[in-house]
Amino acid sequence: LGGAAQPAEILNGEIVELDRRDPVRERLPLPNVEFLIPVVAAGGVTHVLLVASGTSRPALVTNDLNFLTGVATQCGNRFDALRVERETIERRSREAVLLQQVAEAELRALRSQINPHFLFNSLNTIADLIVRNPPRAEEMTLRLASVFRHVLANSSRALVSVRDEIDFVRTYLHIEEARFGDRLQVEITVDPDVADEQVPSLILQPLVENALKHGLAPKPGPGHLWISVSADGDRFRLIVADDGMGLREPSEEMNQQPSECLGLKNVADRLRTLYQDRASVTMEARETGGCRVTLVLPRRGVKPA
């Protein structure tokens, strides 16, 4: 039924009886329909059971209508079961895609995001420190090993806690601080209420690397990096900001934007796969210079207000 042919009572889940002169009967695919019985699924009327007793059969009685109402209820229950099954299959499919993307992201962390250039610079710094400051060189070597150990240890985990993700970023930044020296000032704040929330593994590292490589490294003098995680109702925010060189002029297409946008696109794709439209990522210029990237993710077990 559709448009004007749909009696208002149907939407309320009520059985509708049609008399012989009712114009609705002319719009139905079956002749001599006497009753319209709503089928309720997913919290609303999704289908209508058409009942026609035929010219040679007696009119329906209460028991007949009760039976047909039961049939409609079973149909609705089956539609609900099929919907839940379909959603489960779709969710599992999204999770499988996410696991694949996480594995690819971790490999990129070894091969490109934590790339040979980063490894080369780290090893050069270690070599220099061996002469000038052997204890510091040993510490940096252990930090570098810890970065790779974290990536390998989490190769099968799609999600980690905010606390674990921040701990990894701290380890990564210890290496970068050894290269930047006093030029790099880092401030990290985490709301305790969201420290146990789940985030995709290695979701912050590409953003932090972008801030260092494209924002702060080219900047003369000292630079600041801010990382914060805070609650926002039924969601929480992860922000990576810097006071570096700021955004370059983007092209119209994401894949034609500057190289720092490639890491951002990877992050956006992973969030979309896991959360669909319940998460977002934005990149914007800071009012006082530099760049800010904000991730907004849903909290577990917190219903929207």
N, C-alpha and C positions, 0 to 999 in steps of 0.2 A: 504494500500500500504506500501511496505517496501523495503529497500535496493535499488537494481538497478532498481526495478520496479517503483520507484517513480520519475516522471518527476520533474526537478528542478523548473519549473514554478509554480507548486502547492505550494511550500513553500513560494512563493511571493504572494500568494492569487490570482493567475491568473487562468482563465478557460482554460483547455487544451482540444483541439480537436484531436481525434485519427483517423488516416486514417486506411483503411482496412488492411494494411500491417504492421502496428505498432506492434512490438513485445510485447509491454506492454499489449495489449489486451489478449494475451495468458495467462497472469498471473492473470487476473482478475476473480473474482468468477461468473460474469455474462457474457453471450455471447453477441457479437456485441455491445460492449460499444462504444459510439461515443464521449461522453464528460465526463470530470472529473471536477467537480465543488467543490472547496475547502469550507470547513465549518470552520469558524474562531471562536475560543473561547479562553478565557484567554490570549488574545494578540497574538495568533499564530494559525496555521492550526492544528486542532486536528482530523478532520474526512474529508472524501472525498465522495461526492455524485456522484454515478455512474449513467449515463444516457444512456439508450439503447432504440432507437425508434422502433426496431423490423423490420422484413423483409417486413411486409405488411403495414407499416405506412410511411407517408411522412417524409422527413428530417425536423429537427427542424429549426425554423426561429428565428429571433431576439426576438420577443415577448415571444416565448417559453423559450428561454434562460434567459430572464429577469425574467420571473416567477420562473424558477428553481433557479436562483440566490437568489431571495427573499426567497424561501423556505430554501435554505442553510443558509441565514442570520438569519432567525427565529430559525433554529436548533441551530446555534451558540449562539444566545441570550438565548435560553432555557438551553443549556449546562452551560453558565455562571451563570444563575440564580440557577441551581442545585448546581454548585460549591460553590456559595456564601451561599446557604442554608446549604450545608454540612459543610462548615467551621464554620458557626454560631452555628450549633448543636455541633460540636466538641469543639468550644470555651466555650459554655455553660456547656458542660460536664466537661471540665478542671476546670472551675470556681467552679462547684459543688464539684469536688474532692478537690479543694483547700480549700473551705469553711469547708469541713469535716476535712481536715488536720489541719486547723487553730484551729478548735474547739478542736481537739485532742491535739494540741500543747499547748493550753491554759490550758486544764485539766492537762497535764503533768507539766505545769508551777506551778500549784497548788499542784500537788501530788508528782512530782519527781524532775523536774528541779528546781523549788522553792520547794524543797522537805522537808520531815519531818526533815532531818538532818540540812538543812538550818534554818528551823523554830525553831528547838531545840536550835541551836547555837545563833540565834537572841534573843530568849526569855531568855537564860542564860545570854547573855550580858546585856539585859535590867534589869534583876534581880540584876546583879552586880552593874549596874549604879544607880539603885534606892537608894542604900546605899551611893555610892561615889559621884554621880552627878545626883540628881533627875531631873533637867531641861533637861539634856542630855538624860536621860532615857525616859522622856516624848516625846522628839523630835524623838527618835528612834522608839518608839511605833507608833507615827503618820506616820513615814516613812514606817514602815512595813504595816500598814493599807492601805497606799496609793498604795503600790505595788499590794496588792490583789484587791483593788478597781479598779485599772487600768485594771487588767486582766479581771475582771468581766464586766466592762463597755465596753470592746472591744470584747466581746465574739461573736458578730455577724458581726464584721468588718474584712474583709480579708486583707485590706490594710490600712496603716496609713501614715502620712507624716513623712519624715526624722526627722523633728523637734519634733513631738510627740514621735517617737521612742527613740530619744536621751534624751528627758525629762524623759521618763520612766527609761532608763538606768541610768541616774543621780540619780534618786530616789533609785533605786536598789543599786547603788554604795555607797550611803550615809550610808546604813545599813552595807555594807561590810567594809567601812572605819572605822565604829565604832568598828568592831571586829579586824581589822588589826592594827588600831591605826596609829602611825607614819611610820609603815613599808610600807604602801601603798601610792604611789604617782600616781595620775591620771591626764592625759592630754587629753582633748577632743577638737577637732577642726572640724568645719563644714563650708564648703563653702556656703555662702549665696545663690549662684546661684542654689543650689540643695536642699535647706532646705525644699522646698515644694514638692519635688519629692515623689512618693509613694513607700513604701516598705512593704513586708509582716509583719503583726503584730507579735511582739516578735521575730523577726529574729536575733537580736543582743544579746539578753539576754543569750541564750545557749553558745554563743561564749565567752561572758564576763565571765560567770560562769566557763567555762573550763579554761580560762586564770588564774582566781583566784585560783580555786581548784587544778588544776594539774600543773600549772606553778609557781605561786607566793607563795601559802601557804607552800609548802615543802621547799622553798628557805630560807636559813638563811639570816637574815638582811633585808634591805629595798628592795622593788621591784617597778617597774614602769609598768603602764598600759597605752597604747596609743589607743585612738579611733579617727578615722578621716573619714570624708566624703568629697569627692572632685569630681568635674566635670572632665570628660575625653571624650570630643567630644560629640558624640551622646549617651554616656554611663556615668555612675557615679560609683565611687568606695567607698566601705565601708571597712575599715581596722580595725581589732582588733589585737593589738600586745602587747607582754610582754617581759620582760628580765628575765623570770623565769628559770625553770629547762630544758626547751626545749622539743623536741619531743622524745617519746619513739620509739623503733624500731617497725614499723608496720608489721602485717601479710599480706599475699597476698590478703585476702578477707576483705572487709570493715567491715563485721559483726564479724570478728575475730580480729580487731584492738583494741587498748586500749580504755578504756571507754570514753575518751574525743572525740574519733572519732564518737561515737554514736550521740552526739549532732550535729556534723558536717554533718553526713549523713542525719539527719532529716532536716537540713537547705538545703542541696543539693537537697533532694527530693521535698521540697516545691518550690524551685526555678525552678526546672525542670518542675513541674506541671503547674506553672503559666507562665513561659517564654520559655519553651522548650529549644532550643539551643541558645537563645538570652541572657542568663545569665550564670554565672559560679561562682564557689567557689573553692579556692585553699588554702592549708595549707602548710607552709614551715618554715624551721628554719631561724631565723634571723642571720645575719653575726656575730653580736656581742653577741649572746646568746639569748635564749628564742624562741618564736614562733610568727608567723604572719599568720593570716587568712584574705584573701581578697575576698570580694564579688563584682562582676561586674554586674550591672543591666542596662537595657536600660532606657533612659530618655523618658518622654512623650513628643510627639510633636516635637522631634528633629530627623530629617532625617539623615541617614548615609552620611558622606562626599563622 
